[in-house]
Amino acid sequence: MSDSTLSVADNVVVSLDYVLTIDDNQEIDRSEEDTPLEYLHGFNNIVPGLETELEGMNIGDEKNVTVEPDSGYGERDPESFAEYPRDSFPPDLKLEVGEPIMMRDKESGESLQAFVSEVGSEMVKLDFNHPLAGETLYFQVRIAGLREPTSDELAHGHVHNPHHRH
């Protein structure tokens, strides 16, 4: 099947031009000019609500997509906060409210991103919610390109770029 006859479907590499805003019309992200986002459709590489809305689109198609929190980054979870003793952080680590911090789960070894929510003299409160949790997402999208994935991309479930390393 030639790239010109492809449409957005599972197992297709999609090149996507987009602008993402939230309720107050604040721009959160956008693809760079002449550098669309590339992802492998059907592998949960983008938020589910957007992936669903792109199904069937063709090269050059444009669309405005609204993604509610339950199909985006979820609702804010009040249980996704944790407090840690201030002295459990390196003394030279600058802890400022709103700043991201990388943590490692002791049991799984998995890296987790949190955001500093409160800094006290004894305790630091971290927020493990995604920064866009609870937000309605507004996408302006255009399909810039479509192609068949390589066998490696299919096996790994994501697009490989020229600088991709494992």
CNS distance restraints for C-alpha pairs under 8 A (distance, minus, plus):
assign (resid   1 and name CA) (resid   5 and name CA) 6.68 0.50 0.50
assign (resid   1 and name CA) (resid   6 and name CA) 7.18 0.50 0.50
assign (resid   2 and name CA) (resid   6 and name CA) 6.82 0.50 0.50
assign (resid   2 and name CA) (resid 147 and name CA) 7.99 0.50 0.50
assign (resid   3 and name CA) (resid 146 and name CA) 5.97 0.50 0.50
assign (resid   3 and name CA) (resid 147 and name CA) 5.14 0.50 0.50
assign (resid   3 and name CA) (resid 148 and name CA) 7.13 0.50 0.50
assign (resid   4 and name CA) (resid  59 and name CA) 7.58 0.50 0.50
assign (resid   4 and name CA) (resid 146 and name CA) 7.70 0.50 0.50
assign (resid   6 and name CA) (resid  12 and name CA) 7.99 0.50 0.50
assign (resid   6 and name CA) (resid  58 and name CA) 6.98 0.50 0.50
assign (resid   6 and name CA) (resid 146 and name CA) 6.46 0.50 0.50
assign (resid   6 and name CA) (resid 147 and name CA) 7.14 0.50 0.50
assign (resid   7 and name CA) (resid  12 and name CA) 8.00 0.50 0.50
assign (resid   7 and name CA) (resid  55 and name CA) 7.64 0.50 0.50
assign (resid   7 and name CA) (resid  56 and name CA) 5.29 0.50 0.50
assign (resid   7 and name CA) (resid  57 and name CA) 5.48 0.50 0.50
assign (resid   7 and name CA) (resid  58 and name CA) 4.74 0.50 0.50
assign (resid   7 and name CA) (resid  59 and name CA) 7.35 0.50 0.50
assign (resid   7 and name CA) (resid 146 and name CA) 7.05 0.50 0.50
assign (resid   8 and name CA) (resid  12 and name CA) 6.47 0.50 0.50
assign (resid   8 and name CA) (resid  14 and name CA) 6.82 0.50 0.50
assign (resid   8 and name CA) (resid  41 and name CA) 7.27 0.50 0.50
assign (resid   8 and name CA) (resid  54 and name CA) 6.43 0.50 0.50
assign (resid   8 and name CA) (resid  55 and name CA) 5.03 0.50 0.50
assign (resid   8 and name CA) (resid  56 and name CA) 4.87 0.50 0.50
assign (resid   8 and name CA) (resid  57 and name CA) 5.30 0.50 0.50
assign (resid   8 and name CA) (resid  58 and name CA) 6.46 0.50 0.50
assign (resid   8 and name CA) (resid 146 and name CA) 7.27 0.50 0.50
assign (resid   9 and name CA) (resid  41 and name CA) 6.26 0.50 0.50
assign (resid   9 and name CA) (resid  42 and name CA) 7.15 0.50 0.50
assign (resid   9 and name CA) (resid  55 and name CA) 5.59 0.50 0.50
assign (resid   9 and name CA) (resid  56 and name CA) 6.31 0.50 0.50
assign (resid  10 and name CA) (resid  40 and name CA) 7.71 0.50 0.50
assign (resid  10 and name CA) (resid  41 and name CA) 4.99 0.50 0.50
assign (resid  10 and name CA) (resid  42 and name CA) 4.46 0.50 0.50
assign (resid  10 and name CA) (resid  43 and name CA) 7.77 0.50 0.50
assign (resid  11 and name CA) (resid  40 and name CA) 6.29 0.50 0.50
assign (resid  11 and name CA) (resid  41 and name CA) 5.64 0.50 0.50
assign (resid  11 and name CA) (resid  42 and name CA) 6.26 0.50 0.50
assign (resid  11 and name CA) (resid 148 and name CA) 7.35 0.50 0.50
assign (resid  11 and name CA) (resid 149 and name CA) 6.84 0.50 0.50
assign (resid  11 and name CA) (resid 154 and name CA) 7.10 0.50 0.50
assign (resid  12 and name CA) (resid  40 and name CA) 5.83 0.50 0.50
assign (resid  12 and name CA) (resid  41 and name CA) 5.54 0.50 0.50
assign (resid  12 and name CA) (resid 146 and name CA) 6.73 0.50 0.50
assign (resid  12 and name CA) (resid 147 and name CA) 6.00 0.50 0.50
assign (resid  12 and name CA) (resid 148 and name CA) 5.33 0.50 0.50
assign (resid  12 and name CA) (resid 149 and name CA) 6.04 0.50 0.50
assign (resid  13 and name CA) (resid  38 and name CA) 6.64 0.50 0.50
assign (resid  13 and name CA) (resid  39 and name CA) 5.63 0.50 0.50
assign (resid  13 and name CA) (resid  40 and name CA) 4.51 0.50 0.50
assign (resid  13 and name CA) (resid  41 and name CA) 6.13 0.50 0.50
assign (resid  13 and name CA) (resid 146 and name CA) 5.64 0.50 0.50
assign (resid  13 and name CA) (resid 147 and name CA) 5.23 0.50 0.50
assign (resid  13 and name CA) (resid 148 and name CA) 6.04 0.50 0.50
assign (resid  13 and name CA) (resid 149 and name CA) 5.70 0.50 0.50
assign (resid  13 and name CA) (resid 159 and name CA) 7.10 0.50 0.50
assign (resid  14 and name CA) (resid  37 and name CA) 7.88 0.50 0.50
assign (resid  14 and name CA) (resid  38 and name CA) 5.49 0.50 0.50
assign (resid  14 and name CA) (resid  39 and name CA) 5.52 0.50 0.50
assign (resid  14 and name CA) (resid  40 and name CA) 6.30 0.50 0.50
assign (resid  14 and name CA) (resid  41 and name CA) 6.65 0.50 0.50
assign (resid  14 and name CA) (resid 143 and name CA) 7.20 0.50 0.50
assign (resid  14 and name CA) (resid 144 and name CA) 7.75 0.50 0.50
assign (resid  14 and name CA) (resid 145 and name CA) 6.02 0.50 0.50
assign (resid  14 and name CA) (resid 146 and name CA) 4.82 0.50 0.50
assign (resid  14 and name CA) (resid 147 and name CA) 6.86 0.50 0.50
assign (resid  15 and name CA) (resid  36 and name CA) 5.49 0.50 0.50
assign (resid  15 and name CA) (resid  37 and name CA) 5.50 0.50 0.50
assign (resid  15 and name CA) (resid  38 and name CA) 4.43 0.50 0.50
assign (resid  15 and name CA) (resid  39 and name CA) 6.83 0.50 0.50
assign (resid  15 and name CA) (resid 143 and name CA) 6.13 0.50 0.50
assign (resid  15 and name CA) (resid 144 and name CA) 5.19 0.50 0.50
assign (resid  15 and name CA) (resid 145 and name CA) 4.73 0.50 0.50
assign (resid  15 and name CA) (resid 146 and name CA) 6.10 0.50 0.50
assign (resid  16 and name CA) (resid  31 and name CA) 7.77 0.50 0.50
assign (resid  16 and name CA) (resid  36 and name CA) 5.03 0.50 0.50
assign (resid  16 and name CA) (resid  37 and name CA) 5.02 0.50 0.50
assign (resid  16 and name CA) (resid  38 and name CA) 6.26 0.50 0.50
assign (resid  16 and name CA) (resid 141 and name CA) 6.72 0.50 0.50
assign (resid  16 and name CA) (resid 142 and name CA) 5.91 0.50 0.50
assign (resid  16 and name CA) (resid 143 and name CA) 4.94 0.50 0.50
assign (resid  16 and name CA) (resid 144 and name CA) 5.44 0.50 0.50
assign (resid  16 and name CA) (resid 145 and name CA) 7.13 0.50 0.50
assign (resid  17 and name CA) (resid  30 and name CA) 7.61 0.50 0.50
assign (resid  17 and name CA) (resid  31 and name CA) 5.57 0.50 0.50
assign (resid  17 and name CA) (resid  32 and name CA) 7.93 0.50 0.50
assign (resid  17 and name CA) (resid  35 and name CA) 7.82 0.50 0.50
assign (resid  17 and name CA) (resid  36 and name CA) 4.82 0.50 0.50
assign (resid  17 and name CA) (resid  37 and name CA) 6.42 0.50 0.50
assign (resid  17 and name CA) (resid 141 and name CA) 5.62 0.50 0.50
assign (resid  17 and name CA) (resid 142 and name CA) 5.13 0.50 0.50
assign (resid  17 and name CA) (resid 143 and name CA) 6.39 0.50 0.50
assign (resid  17 and name CA) (resid 144 and name CA) 6.24 0.50 0.50
assign (resid  18 and name CA) (resid  30 and name CA) 5.43 0.50 0.50
assign (resid  18 and name CA) (resid  31 and name CA) 5.52 0.50 0.50
assign (resid  18 and name CA) (resid  36 and name CA) 7.68 0.50 0.50
assign (resid  18 and name CA) (resid  37 and name CA) 7.95 0.50 0.50
assign (resid  18 and name CA) (resid 139 and name CA) 6.43 0.50 0.50
assign (resid  18 and name CA) (resid 140 and name CA) 5.38 0.50 0.50
assign (resid  18 and name CA) (resid 141 and name CA) 4.38 0.50 0.50
assign (resid  18 and name CA) (resid 142 and name CA) 6.45 0.50 0.50
assign (resid  19 and name CA) (resid  27 and name CA) 7.31 0.50 0.50
assign (resid  19 and name CA) (resid  28 and name CA) 7.91 0.50 0.50
assign (resid  19 and name CA) (resid  29 and name CA) 6.03 0.50 0.50
assign (resid  19 and name CA) (resid  30 and name CA) 4.27 0.50 0.50
assign (resid  19 and name CA) (resid  31 and name CA) 6.71 0.50 0.50
assign (resid  19 and name CA) (resid 139 and name CA) 5.58 0.50 0.50
assign (resid  19 and name CA) (resid 140 and name CA) 5.18 0.50 0.50
assign (resid  19 and name CA) (resid 141 and name CA) 6.71 0.50 0.50
assign (resid  20 and name CA) (resid  27 and name CA) 5.89 0.50 0.50
assign (resid  20 and name CA) (resid  28 and name CA) 5.56 0.50 0.50
assign (resid  20 and name CA) (resid  29 and name CA) 5.16 0.50 0.50
assign (resid  20 and name CA) (resid  30 and name CA) 5.99 0.50 0.50
assign (resid  20 and name CA) (resid 137 and name CA) 6.75 0.50 0.50
assign (resid  20 and name CA) (resid 138 and name CA) 5.62 0.50 0.50
assign (resid  20 and name CA) (resid 139 and name CA) 4.66 0.50 0.50
assign (resid  20 and name CA) (resid 140 and name CA) 6.71 0.50 0.50
assign (resid  21 and name CA) (resid  25 and name CA) 5.52 0.50 0.50
assign (resid  21 and name CA) (resid  26 and name CA) 5.25 0.50 0.50
assign (resid  21 and name CA) (resid  27 and name CA) 4.29 0.50 0.50
assign (resid  21 and name CA) (resid  28 and name CA) 5.34 0.50 0.50
assign (resid  21 and name CA) (resid  29 and name CA) 7.19 0.50 0.50
assign (resid  21 and name CA) (resid 137 and name CA) 6.16 0.50 0.50
assign (resid  21 and name CA) (resid 138 and name CA) 5.15 0.50 0.50
assign (resid  21 and name CA) (resid 139 and name CA) 6.56 0.50 0.50
assign (resid  22 and name CA) (resid  26 and name CA) 5.61 0.50 0.50
assign (resid  22 and name CA) (resid  27 and name CA) 6.83 0.50 0.50
assign (resid  22 and name CA) (resid  28 and name CA) 7.14 0.50 0.50
assign (resid  22 and name CA) (resid 135 and name CA) 6.64 0.50 0.50
assign (resid  22 and name CA) (resid 136 and name CA) 6.03 0.50 0.50
assign (resid  22 and name CA) (resid 137 and name CA) 5.14 0.50 0.50
assign (resid  22 and name CA) (resid 138 and name CA) 5.88 0.50 0.50
assign (resid  23 and name CA) (resid 135 and name CA) 7.42 0.50 0.50
assign (resid  23 and name CA) (resid 136 and name CA) 6.46 0.50 0.50
assign (resid  23 and name CA) (resid 137 and name CA) 7.39 0.50 0.50
assign (resid  23 and name CA) (resid 138 and name CA) 7.77 0.50 0.50
assign (resid  31 and name CA) (resid  35 and name CA) 6.49 0.50 0.50
assign (resid  31 and name CA) (resid  36 and name CA) 5.38 0.50 0.50
assign (resid  31 and name CA) (resid  37 and name CA) 6.08 0.50 0.50
assign (resid  32 and name CA) (resid  36 and name CA) 6.37 0.50 0.50
assign (resid  36 and name CA) (resid 144 and name CA) 7.00 0.50 0.50
assign (resid  38 and name CA) (resid 159 and name CA) 6.78 0.50 0.50
assign (resid  39 and name CA) (resid  45 and name CA) 6.37 0.50 0.50
assign (resid  39 and name CA) (resid  46 and name CA) 7.64 0.50 0.50
assign (resid  39 and name CA) (resid 158 and name CA) 6.37 0.50 0.50
assign (resid  39 and name CA) (resid 159 and name CA) 5.63 0.50 0.50
assign (resid  40 and name CA) (resid  45 and name CA) 6.81 0.50 0.50
assign (resid  40 and name CA) (resid 149 and name CA) 7.52 0.50 0.50
assign (resid  40 and name CA) (resid 153 and name CA) 7.85 0.50 0.50
assign (resid  40 and name CA) (resid 157 and name CA) 6.82 0.50 0.50
assign (resid  40 and name CA) (resid 158 and name CA) 5.33 0.50 0.50
assign (resid  40 and name CA) (resid 159 and name CA) 5.82 0.50 0.50
assign (resid  41 and name CA) (resid  45 and name CA) 7.26 0.50 0.50
assign (resid  41 and name CA) (resid  51 and name CA) 7.15 0.50 0.50
assign (resid  42 and name CA) (resid  51 and name CA) 7.55 0.50 0.50
assign (resid  43 and name CA) (resid 157 and name CA) 5.93 0.50 0.50
assign (resid  43 and name CA) (resid 158 and name CA) 7.30 0.50 0.50
assign (resid  44 and name CA) (resid  48 and name CA) 6.58 0.50 0.50
assign (resid  44 and name CA) (resid  51 and name CA) 7.81 0.50 0.50
assign (resid  45 and name CA) (resid 158 and name CA) 7.22 0.50 0.50
assign (resid  46 and name CA) (resid  50 and name CA) 7.05 0.50 0.50
assign (resid  46 and name CA) (resid  51 and name CA) 6.36 0.50 0.50
assign (resid  47 and name CA) (resid  51 and name CA) 6.33 0.50 0.50
assign (resid  47 and name CA) (resid  71 and name CA) 6.81 0.50 0.50
assign (resid  47 and name CA) (resid  72 and name CA) 5.15 0.50 0.50
assign (resid  47 and name CA) (resid  73 and name CA) 7.10 0.50 0.50
assign (resid  48 and name CA) (resid  52 and name CA) 6.15 0.50 0.50
assign (resid  48 and name CA) (resid  71 and name CA) 5.54 0.50 0.50
assign (resid  48 and name CA) (resid  72 and name CA) 6.30 0.50 0.50
assign (resid  49 and name CA) (resid  53 and name CA) 6.40 0.50 0.50
assign (resid  49 and name CA) (resid  67 and name CA) 5.43 0.50 0.50
assign (resid  49 and name CA) (resid  68 and name CA) 7.58 0.50 0.50
assign (resid  49 and name CA) (resid  71 and name CA) 4.61 0.50 0.50
assign (resid  49 and name CA) (resid  72 and name CA) 6.00 0.50 0.50
assign (resid  50 and name CA) (resid  54 and name CA) 6.32 0.50 0.50
assign (resid  50 and name CA) (resid  65 and name CA) 6.87 0.50 0.50
assign (resid  50 and name CA) (resid  66 and name CA) 7.93 0.50 0.50
assign (resid  50 and name CA) (resid  67 and name CA) 6.51 0.50 0.50
assign (resid  50 and name CA) (resid  71 and name CA) 7.99 0.50 0.50
assign (resid  50 and name CA) (resid  72 and name CA) 7.85 0.50 0.50
assign (resid  51 and name CA) (resid  55 and name CA) 6.82 0.50 0.50
assign (resid  53 and name CA) (resid  65 and name CA) 6.97 0.50 0.50
assign (resid  57 and name CA) (resid  61 and name CA) 6.13 0.50 0.50
assign (resid  57 and name CA) (resid 143 and name CA) 7.25 0.50 0.50
assign (resid  58 and name CA) (resid 143 and name CA) 6.49 0.50 0.50
assign (resid  58 and name CA) (resid 146 and name CA) 7.86 0.50 0.50
assign (resid  59 and name CA) (resid 142 and name CA) 7.83 0.50 0.50
assign (resid  59 and name CA) (resid 143 and name CA) 4.96 0.50 0.50
assign (resid  59 and name CA) (resid 144 and name CA) 5.67 0.50 0.50
assign (resid  59 and name CA) (resid 145 and name CA) 5.44 0.50 0.50
assign (resid  59 and name CA) (resid 146 and name CA) 6.69 0.50 0.50
assign (resid  60 and name CA) (resid 142 and name CA) 6.13 0.50 0.50
assign (resid  60 and name CA) (resid 143 and name CA) 5.25 0.50 0.50
assign (resid  60 and name CA) (resid 144 and name CA) 5.94 0.50 0.50
assign (resid  60 and name CA) (resid 145 and name CA) 7.78 0.50 0.50
assign (resid  61 and name CA) (resid 142 and name CA) 5.57 0.50 0.50
assign (resid  61 and name CA) (resid 143 and name CA) 5.59 0.50 0.50
assign (resid  62 and name CA) (resid 140 and name CA) 7.47 0.50 0.50
assign (resid  62 and name CA) (resid 141 and name CA) 5.53 0.50 0.50
assign (resid  62 and name CA) (resid 142 and name CA) 4.25 0.50 0.50
assign (resid  62 and name CA) (resid 143 and name CA) 6.63 0.50 0.50
assign (resid  63 and name CA) (resid 140 and name CA) 6.02 0.50 0.50
assign (resid  63 and name CA) (resid 141 and name CA) 5.40 0.50 0.50
assign (resid  63 and name CA) (resid 142 and name CA) 6.56 0.50 0.50
assign (resid  64 and name CA) (resid 138 and name CA) 7.19 0.50 0.50
assign (resid  64 and name CA) (resid 139 and name CA) 5.67 0.50 0.50
assign (resid  64 and name CA) (resid 140 and name CA) 4.59 0.50 0.50
assign (resid  64 and name CA) (resid 141 and name CA) 6.28 0.50 0.50
assign (resid  65 and name CA) (resid 138 and name CA) 5.83 0.50 0.50
assign (resid  65 and name CA) (resid 139 and name CA) 5.04 0.50 0.50
assign (resid  65 and name CA) (resid 140 and name CA) 6.46 0.50 0.50
assign (resid  65 and name CA) (resid 141 and name CA) 7.60 0.50 0.50
assign (resid  66 and name CA) (resid 136 and name CA) 7.02 0.50 0.50
assign (resid  66 and name CA) (resid 137 and name CA) 5.76 0.50 0.50
assign (resid  66 and name CA) (resid 138 and name CA) 4.70 0.50 0.50
assign (resid  66 and name CA) (resid 139 and name CA) 6.39 0.50 0.50
assign (resid  67 and name CA) (resid  71 and name CA) 6.07 0.50 0.50
assign (resid  67 and name CA) (resid  72 and name CA) 6.01 0.50 0.50
assign (resid  67 and name CA) (resid 136 and name CA) 5.76 0.50 0.50
assign (resid  67 and name CA) (resid 137 and name CA) 4.99 0.50 0.50
assign (resid  67 and name CA) (resid 138 and name CA) 6.40 0.50 0.50
assign (resid  67 and name CA) (resid 139 and name CA) 7.94 0.50 0.50
assign (resid  68 and name CA) (resid  72 and name CA) 6.15 0.50 0.50
assign (resid  68 and name CA) (resid 135 and name CA) 7.17 0.50 0.50
assign (resid  68 and name CA) (resid 136 and name CA) 4.68 0.50 0.50
assign (resid  68 and name CA) (resid 137 and name CA) 6.46 0.50 0.50
assign (resid  69 and name CA) (resid  73 and name CA) 5.73 0.50 0.50
assign (resid  69 and name CA) (resid  74 and name CA) 4.70 0.50 0.50
assign (resid  69 and name CA) (resid  75 and name CA) 5.70 0.50 0.50
assign (resid  69 and name CA) (resid 133 and name CA) 6.58 0.50 0.50
assign (resid  69 and name CA) (resid 134 and name CA) 5.24 0.50 0.50
assign (resid  69 and name CA) (resid 135 and name CA) 5.60 0.50 0.50
assign (resid  69 and name CA) (resid 136 and name CA) 5.45 0.50 0.50
assign (resid  69 and name CA) (resid 137 and name CA) 7.51 0.50 0.50
assign (resid  70 and name CA) (resid  74 and name CA) 4.65 0.50 0.50
assign (resid  70 and name CA) (resid  75 and name CA) 6.47 0.50 0.50
assign (resid  72 and name CA) (resid 133 and name CA) 7.66 0.50 0.50
assign (resid  72 and name CA) (resid 136 and name CA) 7.72 0.50 0.50
assign (resid  72 and name CA) (resid 137 and name CA) 7.33 0.50 0.50
assign (resid  73 and name CA) (resid 130 and name CA) 6.62 0.50 0.50
assign (resid  73 and name CA) (resid 132 and name CA) 6.15 0.50 0.50
assign (resid  73 and name CA) (resid 133 and name CA) 4.82 0.50 0.50
assign (resid  73 and name CA) (resid 134 and name CA) 7.11 0.50 0.50
assign (resid  73 and name CA) (resid 135 and name CA) 7.77 0.50 0.50
assign (resid  74 and name CA) (resid 133 and name CA) 5.16 0.50 0.50
assign (resid  74 and name CA) (resid 134 and name CA) 5.95 0.50 0.50
assign (resid  75 and name CA) (resid 133 and name CA) 5.14 0.50 0.50
assign (resid  75 and name CA) (resid 134 and name CA) 4.13 0.50 0.50
assign (resid  75 and name CA) (resid 135 and name CA) 7.61 0.50 0.50
assign (resid  76 and name CA) (resid 129 and name CA) 6.23 0.50 0.50
assign (resid  76 and name CA) (resid 130 and name CA) 7.96 0.50 0.50
assign (resid  76 and name CA) (resid 133 and name CA) 5.07 0.50 0.50
assign (resid  76 and name CA) (resid 134 and name CA) 5.07 0.50 0.50
assign (resid  77 and name CA) (resid 129 and name CA) 6.66 0.50 0.50
assign (resid  80 and name CA) (resid 127 and name CA) 6.04 0.50 0.50
assign (resid  80 and name CA) (resid 128 and name CA) 5.17 0.50 0.50
assign (resid  80 and name CA) (resid 129 and name CA) 5.93 0.50 0.50
assign (resid  81 and name CA) (resid 125 and name CA) 6.79 0.50 0.50
assign (resid  81 and name CA) (resid 126 and name CA) 5.51 0.50 0.50
assign (resid  81 and name CA) (resid 127 and name CA) 4.53 0.50 0.50
assign (resid  81 and name CA) (resid 128 and name CA) 5.92 0.50 0.50
assign (resid  81 and name CA) (resid 129 and name CA) 7.77 0.50 0.50
assign (resid  82 and name CA) (resid 125 and name CA) 5.65 0.50 0.50
assign (resid  82 and name CA) (resid 126 and name CA) 5.37 0.50 0.50
assign (resid  82 and name CA) (resid 127 and name CA) 6.78 0.50 0.50
assign (resid  82 and name CA) (resid 128 and name CA) 7.93 0.50 0.50
assign (resid  83 and name CA) (resid 123 and name CA) 6.30 0.50 0.50
assign (resid  83 and name CA) (resid 124 and name CA) 5.51 0.50 0.50
assign (resid  83 and name CA) (resid 125 and name CA) 4.30 0.50 0.50
assign (resid  83 and name CA) (resid 126 and name CA) 6.22 0.50 0.50
assign (resid  84 and name CA) (resid  88 and name CA) 6.90 0.50 0.50
assign (resid  84 and name CA) (resid 123 and name CA) 5.56 0.50 0.50
assign (resid  84 and name CA) (resid 124 and name CA) 5.30 0.50 0.50
assign (resid  84 and name CA) (resid 125 and name CA) 6.44 0.50 0.50
assign (resid  84 and name CA) (resid 126 and name CA) 7.89 0.50 0.50
assign (resid  85 and name CA) (resid  89 and name CA) 7.79 0.50 0.50
assign (resid  85 and name CA) (resid 122 and name CA) 5.91 0.50 0.50
assign (resid  85 and name CA) (resid 123 and name CA) 4.52 0.50 0.50
assign (resid  85 and name CA) (resid 124 and name CA) 6.23 0.50 0.50
assign (resid  86 and name CA) (resid 120 and name CA) 7.50 0.50 0.50
assign (resid  86 and name CA) (resid 121 and name CA) 6.82 0.50 0.50
assign (resid  86 and name CA) (resid 122 and name CA) 5.20 0.50 0.50
assign (resid  86 and name CA) (resid 123 and name CA) 4.74 0.50 0.50
assign (resid  86 and name CA) (resid 124 and name CA) 5.59 0.50 0.50
assign (resid  87 and name CA) (resid  91 and name CA) 7.26 0.50 0.50
assign (resid  87 and name CA) (resid 122 and name CA) 7.60 0.50 0.50
assign (resid  89 and name CA) (resid  93 and name CA) 6.83 0.50 0.50
assign (resid  95 and name CA) (resid  99 and name CA) 7.22 0.50 0.50
assign (resid  95 and name CA) (resid 116 and name CA) 6.93 0.50 0.50
assign (resid  95 and name CA) (resid 119 and name CA) 7.02 0.50 0.50
assign (resid  96 and name CA) (resid 116 and name CA) 6.37 0.50 0.50
assign (resid  96 and name CA) (resid 119 and name CA) 7.14 0.50 0.50
assign (resid  97 and name CA) (resid 115 and name CA) 7.45 0.50 0.50
assign (resid  97 and name CA) (resid 116 and name CA) 4.83 0.50 0.50
assign (resid  97 and name CA) (resid 117 and name CA) 5.23 0.50 0.50
assign (resid  97 and name CA) (resid 118 and name CA) 5.85 0.50 0.50
assign (resid  97 and name CA) (resid 119 and name CA) 6.92 0.50 0.50
assign (resid  98 and name CA) (resid 115 and name CA) 5.61 0.50 0.50
assign (resid  98 and name CA) (resid 116 and name CA) 5.22 0.50 0.50
assign (resid  98 and name CA) (resid 117 and name CA) 6.15 0.50 0.50
assign (resid  99 and name CA) (resid 115 and name CA) 5.46 0.50 0.50
assign (resid  99 and name CA) (resid 116 and name CA) 5.55 0.50 0.50
assign (resid 100 and name CA) (resid 113 and name CA) 6.67 0.50 0.50
assign (resid 100 and name CA) (resid 114 and name CA) 5.68 0.50 0.50
assign (resid 100 and name CA) (resid 115 and name CA) 4.37 0.50 0.50
assign (resid 100 and name CA) (resid 116 and name CA) 6.43 0.50 0.50
assign (resid 101 and name CA) (resid 113 and name CA) 5.81 0.50 0.50
assign (resid 101 and name CA) (resid 114 and name CA) 5.35 0.50 0.50
assign (resid 101 and name CA) (resid 115 and name CA) 5.87 0.50 0.50
assign (resid 101 and name CA) (resid 116 and name CA) 7.14 0.50 0.50
assign (resid 102 and name CA) (resid 111 and name CA) 6.72 0.50 0.50
assign (resid 102 and name CA) (resid 112 and name CA) 5.74 0.50 0.50
assign (resid 102 and name CA) (resid 113 and name CA) 4.67 0.50 0.50
assign (resid 102 and name CA) (resid 114 and name CA) 6.31 0.50 0.50
assign (resid 103 and name CA) (resid 111 and name CA) 5.73 0.50 0.50
assign (resid 103 and name CA) (resid 112 and name CA) 5.09 0.50 0.50
assign (resid 103 and name CA) (resid 113 and name CA) 6.13 0.50 0.50
assign (resid 103 and name CA) (resid 114 and name CA) 7.19 0.50 0.50
assign (resid 104 and name CA) (resid 109 and name CA) 5.70 0.50 0.50
assign (resid 104 and name CA) (resid 110 and name CA) 5.58 0.50 0.50
assign (resid 104 and name CA) (resid 111 and name CA) 4.50 0.50 0.50
assign (resid 104 and name CA) (resid 112 and name CA) 5.90 0.50 0.50
assign (resid 105 and name CA) (resid 109 and name CA) 4.96 0.50 0.50
assign (resid 105 and name CA) (resid 110 and name CA) 5.33 0.50 0.50
assign (resid 105 and name CA) (resid 111 and name CA) 6.44 0.50 0.50
assign (resid 105 and name CA) (resid 112 and name CA) 7.17 0.50 0.50
assign (resid 106 and name CA) (resid 110 and name CA) 7.96 0.50 0.50
assign (resid 112 and name CA) (resid 128 and name CA) 7.83 0.50 0.50
assign (resid 113 and name CA) (resid 128 and name CA) 6.63 0.50 0.50
assign (resid 114 and name CA) (resid 126 and name CA) 5.96 0.50 0.50
assign (resid 114 and name CA) (resid 127 and name CA) 5.37 0.50 0.50
assign (resid 114 and name CA) (resid 128 and name CA) 4.53 0.50 0.50
assign (resid 114 and name CA) (resid 129 and name CA) 7.22 0.50 0.50
assign (resid 115 and name CA) (resid 126 and name CA) 5.53 0.50 0.50
assign (resid 115 and name CA) (resid 127 and name CA) 5.08 0.50 0.50
assign (resid 115 and name CA) (resid 128 and name CA) 6.56 0.50 0.50
assign (resid 116 and name CA) (resid 124 and name CA) 7.34 0.50 0.50
assign (resid 116 and name CA) (resid 125 and name CA) 6.26 0.50 0.50
assign (resid 116 and name CA) (resid 126 and name CA) 4.73 0.50 0.50
assign (resid 116 and name CA) (resid 127 and name CA) 6.31 0.50 0.50
assign (resid 117 and name CA) (resid 124 and name CA) 7.62 0.50 0.50
assign (resid 117 and name CA) (resid 125 and name CA) 5.33 0.50 0.50
assign (resid 117 and name CA) (resid 126 and name CA) 5.17 0.50 0.50
assign (resid 117 and name CA) (resid 127 and name CA) 5.87 0.50 0.50
assign (resid 118 and name CA) (resid 124 and name CA) 5.74 0.50 0.50
assign (resid 118 and name CA) (resid 125 and name CA) 4.93 0.50 0.50
assign (resid 118 and name CA) (resid 126 and name CA) 7.07 0.50 0.50
assign (resid 119 and name CA) (resid 123 and name CA) 6.47 0.50 0.50
assign (resid 119 and name CA) (resid 124 and name CA) 4.67 0.50 0.50
assign (resid 119 and name CA) (resid 125 and name CA) 6.48 0.50 0.50
assign (resid 120 and name CA) (resid 124 and name CA) 5.90 0.50 0.50
assign (resid 129 and name CA) (resid 133 and name CA) 6.31 0.50 0.50
assign (resid 149 and name CA) (resid 153 and name CA) 5.87 0.50 0.50
assign (resid 149 and name CA) (resid 154 and name CA) 6.34 0.50 0.50
assign (resid 149 and name CA) (resid 159 and name CA) 7.53 0.50 0.50
assign (resid 150 and name CA) (resid 154 and name CA) 6.38 0.50 0.50
assign (resid 151 and name CA) (resid 155 and name CA) 6.12 0.50 0.50
assign (resid 152 and name CA) (resid 156 and name CA) 6.06 0.50 0.50
assign (resid 153 and name CA) (resid 157 and name CA) 5.70 0.50 0.50
assign (resid 153 and name CA) (resid 158 and name CA) 5.34 0.50 0.50
assign (resid 153 and name CA) (resid 159 and name CA) 5.37 0.50 0.50
assign (resid 153 and name CA) (resid 160 and name CA) 6.18 0.50 0.50
assign (resid 154 and name CA) (resid 158 and name CA) 6.84 0.50 0.50
assign (resid 160 and name CA) (resid 164 and name CA) 5.54 0.50 0.50
